[in-house]
Amino acid sequence: MFPSLLPTYNRADVAFVRGEGPYVFAEDGRRYLDFGAGVAVNSLGHAHPRLVAALTEQAGRIWHTSNLYRIPGQEKLADLLVRHTFADTMFFGNSGAEALECAIKMARRYHYANGHPERFHIITFEGAFHGRTLATIAAGGQAKYLEGFGPKAPGFDQVPFGDLKAVKDAIGPETAALLIEPVQGEGGLRAAAPEYLRALRKLCDENGLLLIFDEVQCGVGRTGKLFAHEHAGITPDIMAIAKGIGGGFPMGACLATAEAAKAMVAGTHGSTFGGNPLAMAVGHAVLETVTAPGFLGHIEQVGNYLRQQLAGLIAEHPTVFSELRGQGLMLGLKLAVPNGDFVNRLREHAMLAIPAGDNVVRLLPPLIIDESHVREAMAALGETAKAFENATEAA
Ligand SMILES: *Cc1c(COP(=O)(O)O)cnc(C)c1O
């Protein structure tokens, strides 16, 4: 019999029914240290009192009206994001892929409005992940996500990540924009060098291209800055965010400068649920918390402690771990053993982490963790590494 749920996921046989801070509890009551945070979504951990209050208070007022009317929560969150970023304006959707769809449409529409409808190509980077819609799988360019879904949506030209000459060579009369994750998540925690991002900014300026950052995973405090591109000291024209901004409530946004957004006039884009009052209430509470004095500093501090501890772990278990990547609380361990097996074993030691491409295990803990949680994680990672070492010796 076909399962009642479409079997598109390889799910682990465990269900979490409750969460508290950086912990989740399974049906059998077992407690797990959550260093996956729902793939960088539960930015403030589970059941954060401030988010619970924001959501329940809004739930008692009004859930949904429609973008046919003003939505005060959208205006409030947009104003706060404008205050803290390069952006002048934004569109709210429900997911990362939708935020990227808006970014892609905006970039094309910008050149169309400038009298260049032929400029609709977007240069993307190998190892990218931008979502699972037809346009975003074309942007991501990964064969495994494109196979069997008809012709790849046109207008995406892919170049190797970190290669500047390849980008220059790929720019042509049809190019509209560059789209890059400042830190690749699914692709294996590869961070673009600050000089590389600055060079891309310069290339865009010289060629009249828009620079689009996908900060769906690396944004909202994850790397120790509010947005990862701040480490490079430059700004994009358009930026997609999602995951962490909702803290677990589905939402996304496409932020832009007034210039980049100038052609997105009434009727050019829309969403039924996007910017729903419930999502806006939670998003505002998340952003206020992350931008409160000291919060980003805490991420940097605990992130440095985690890095330092992980470096020690790698030195202790060189046959299991080979490399440490990432920044802040977006860290990756490249493994010398299969990452999927490692994550499964780690779960037996009551800790969650997330596999990524390039045989990396991602550590994306809630941003609220402290050094005691790091020590707990190190114990679970160390025990798991030993299990692999013992298995090798026995073989
Ligand atoms: C998760 C992710 C997306 C897609 O977000 P969805 O909410 O799953 O549509 C896009 N880009 C990056 C970098 C991501 O990590």
The ligand as an SDF file (V2000), in Angstrom:
LIG
                    3D

 15 15  0  0  0  0  0  0  0  0999 V2000
   16.4100   26.1880    3.1440 C   0  0  0  0  0  0  0  0  0  0  0  0
   16.9720   27.0760    2.1140 C   0  0  0  0  0  0  0  0  0  0  0  0
   16.1930   27.5550    1.0450 C   0  0  0  0  0  0  0  0  0  0  0  0
   14.7840   27.1020    0.8020 C   0  0  0  0  0  0  0  0  0  0  0  0
   13.9360   27.4380    1.8510 O   0  0  0  0  0  0  0  0  0  0  0  0
   12.5050   26.7290    1.9570 P   0  0  0  0  0  0  0  0  0  0  0  0
   11.8610   27.4310    3.1150 O   0  0  0  0  0  0  0  0  0  0  0  0
   12.7460   25.2810    2.1950 O   0  0  0  0  0  0  0  0  0  0  0  0
   11.8020   26.9670    0.6820 O   0  0  0  0  0  0  0  0  0  0  0  0
   16.7800   28.4570    0.1670 C   0  0  0  0  0  0  0  0  0  0  0  0
   18.0530   28.8500    0.3220 N   0  0  0  0  0  0  0  0  0  0  0  0
   18.8220   28.4120    1.3390 C   0  0  0  0  0  0  0  0  0  0  0  0
   20.2220   28.9170    1.4630 C   0  0  0  0  0  0  0  0  0  0  0  0
   18.3280   27.4970    2.2550 C   0  0  0  0  0  0  0  0  0  0  0  0
   19.1000   27.0380    3.2380 O   0  0  0  0  0  0  0  0  0  0  0  0
  1  2  1  0
  2  3  1  0
  2 14  2  0
  3  4  1  0
  3 10  2  0
  4  5  1  0
  5  6  1  0
  6  7  2  0
  6  8  1  0
  6  9  1  0
 10 11  1  0
 11 12  2  0
 12 13  1  0
 12 14  1  0
 14 15  1  0
M  END
$$$$
